[in-house]
């Protein structure tokens, strides 16, 4: 049985005065800690581009020793890697004119589906490709190339575009497209194009050992009994070497939260060049919806 030791980074964008406190939010988070719903959390409130309130609650880790949560705790983004690494990387390539959302995947990965497929970049990004949630791990394997081959060999279980199925395969393929178009790994491209310009110096794939003491652990590895901190726990991403489109990065996402305002991706420049949106009802969670909307800006020179 896996032992969870997760903390939370909570980001809020609100309309309020800079002097306002948040006793109701404090009470909710404190209650969650005291009732053992979560070990701890960091609350960050932003307003008009400024952080106006932040507070740490509870513990960063419970085992082997209890560690207090601190404001500089680094959190494992897990599948939010799709949102804070892979998706903005694709949209930077869009901004650079290197990709179109309605292009077929075969335009960028010619060997995909034997060169014949109706699946587009948009369908990968919105989880409407028809792929199963995960591909079968099968016999033990290691390496990025081996994982990519497995993703390329996948066949849709539903007609592309017909229904929403959340699938990591989509983002493995998107990560590969980033690499092919940029000539950089997803990790390097996201760092150079997204994180470094934003000053997100502690957001990265494969964090160095110097950051590990500040990383909130995720779970205990069943095979080794070791508490994981800054280590990929998704089996496919881990087997692929720790850098893959589905997950996972560790980092300072409060800064990133100021960039994604109202679910708009602001790439940092001036006149609007594209805006698109799509949503779909989940086949696995009736009543829920998932969508995306990007507002990409370009500076007039």
Order of alpha helices (4+ residues) and beta strands (2+ residues): beta-alpha-beta-beta-beta-beta-alpha-alpha-alpha-alpha-alpha-alpha-alpha-beta-alpha-beta-beta-beta-beta
